[in-house]
Amino acid sequence: MAIIINEETRVVVQGMTGNQGSFHTGQMVKYGTNVVAGTSPTKAGQDHEGIPVFASVREAVLERGANASIVFVPAAFAKDAAFEAIEAGCKVVVMIPEHIPVQDSILIVEYAHFHGAKVVGPNTYGLISPGKAKMGIMPNHIYAPGPVGLVARSGTLSYEIAAALTEAGLGQSTAIGMGGDPVVGQVFNDVLHQFEKDPETKACVLVGEIGGSAEEEAAEFIKTMTKPVVAYLAGRAAPPGKRMGHAGAIIERGRGTLESKRKALEAAGVTVVEMPWEVAPAVKKLLG
Amino acid sequence: MKLYEYLAKGRLKAHGIPVPPGTLCRTPDEVAKALEEICPAAVKAQVLVGGRGKAGGIKFAQNPEEGRKVASEILGMNLKGYTVEQVYVEGKIDVEREFYVSVTVDRNARKPLVMASAHGGVEIEDVEDKYIVRRHVDEAFGMQGYLARDIAAEMGLEGDIARQVAAILQRLYEVFRTEDAELVEINPLVVSGGQVIAADARLNIDDAALFRHKGLPDVEEGTELERRVKEIGLAFVQLDGDIAVMANGAGMAMATLDALQHFGGRPANFLDAGGGASVEPTAQAMGVLVSMKPKAIFVNIFGGITRCDDVANAIVQVKKTQGIPVPLVVRLVGTNEQQGVEILRQEGIEAFREMSEAAKKAVELAGEVR
């Protein structure tokens, strides 16, 4: 098991022949991901590292049975790419690009909703079901298969925690990046619902940060969960009114503070740790 | 990006929302000339700080001579760190009633949110919840007429005023959509002589959408150092501590600040050197940290896409060119860790493996300098 993607997922890479797309296609293939096609506006008809390149996602779906897309096109073209993938029938669309206009993201998420597709991101590092498949830009070597479901807003911080879990002998069922933008397709709540249903997942780790109230909303659902949850929240040292790198990480008019998130999560029975290096020991303790 | 008041009002006007007559001026003479047409008028400093009025950035004039006088007081003044270079001369209006209307992004609902209240003129946070009307809009389909009428009715408005407010709400949503706004707000929206007018307006445009909105004047936001680093293309926020910080990735950078604070240190900045930055941008980032003259520098790298040898080479490059005259603590793990650690060792820098130990050390070293 695992959530959202596994060894059967058939991936099309939109923007496969660009710098980033090309490098990460290689990494995904190396990891064992079933990359069946790529798209490129100028290189259709060619092969790229043995993978056929098409002009459209529709062709990749019809000829290669692609059912999930990862998007590497520039932000200005990302909405078009996402709509194309969703319309062609992809049920998972992973949006890597940063700096996508927020109103484009709203439309992408609405369109995905109409078509029953899941959008991961934008501004995400993607997701990985260790030992099975990865759709994203995360380093391959820090993950291992296992019982922990990991969901984070941020990339490198998520790597830090995944590596510590793996070192502590705690592998992951799926690790997923929610994305650092204000509007994203899969929020903590959506992901935790799926972890709760996934038999392989025995415990969840939530890595949140200041801004918005996705953590508070997740707390409502966690109250009903049977699986234990450990949370680390970044940004206690952040001043209000300043964007801490992510467009979504900002305390505005007193909303999105770390304190409100911590309180909500603790009230839901979550073990909230103070520092990132305390996550793995806390999970170990809960799993016994 | 926040737009200056005169630009925000210009956008509202272009979409058919009534605004008071106004004109932008750069000199006292221009203000005096404007007063010949618009009189009496408010002379308003065009800076993006709150509480302009209280700080002396808004003054009233009854005639051109008075306009010249107050303009010479306001132009060139320092308003919370910003020099006033332009003023907006705007016709004074008699206010009978004040409303609040805005459209913003509700990130949890993932939809545009219209907020409206018949209790305007104050910060919306100060208005009791029961007096605020909140309605979502389906971005794909836009704001229908019934929704605007509903909102006006829920605000408790009737007759011609309700009709005018409903029309303004639909136009306000158009502004939100076509200008790629994160927030468009009219506060107060006033009734003056039976006409509903936008007396003050805020329009914040999504930075990520600026490629669709060319030709807007550059707005200076943030401190001088923040503006300089922004030009290099890095995410940077100045804080008030004395330990300069660099990390890769926004989440890691935040966690790094938290760790320093955890051990009793005070971070001087937030700096995300990027999830996969190479030697050159990393060296530029290091250079910025050195120029801040901190008590210590803490570099915290988890090499995923970022390569530890690149980071090490960047540090060495800065050490050899610019020099690093303060204690430096480097935590380096991940991709090409061995190479990175070796490069630093040859320069006499011992890298840490554990983030906790490194953060603690940085706080200690900064304390010794203090």
Interface residues (C-beta under 8 A of the other chain):
Chain A: A75 A76 H99 I100 P101 V102 Q103 D104 S105 I106 L107 V109 E110 Y111 Y125 I137 M138 P139 I142 A152 R153 S154 G155 T156 L157 S158 Y159 E160 A163 G180 P182 V183 V187 V207 E209 I210 G212 S213 A214 E217 Y232 A234 G235 R236 A237 A238 P239 K242 R243 M244 G245 H246 A247 G248 A249 R253 G254 E274 M275 P276 W277
Chain B: V105 R107 N108 R110 K111 P112 E125 D138 E139 A140 R177 D180 E182 D206 D207 A208 A209 F211 R212 A235 V237 L239 A247 N248 G249 A250 G251 M252 A253 M254 A255 L257 D258 A259 L260 Q261 H262 P267 F270 D272 G275 G276 F302 G303 G304 I305 T306 V333 G334 T335 E354 M355 S356
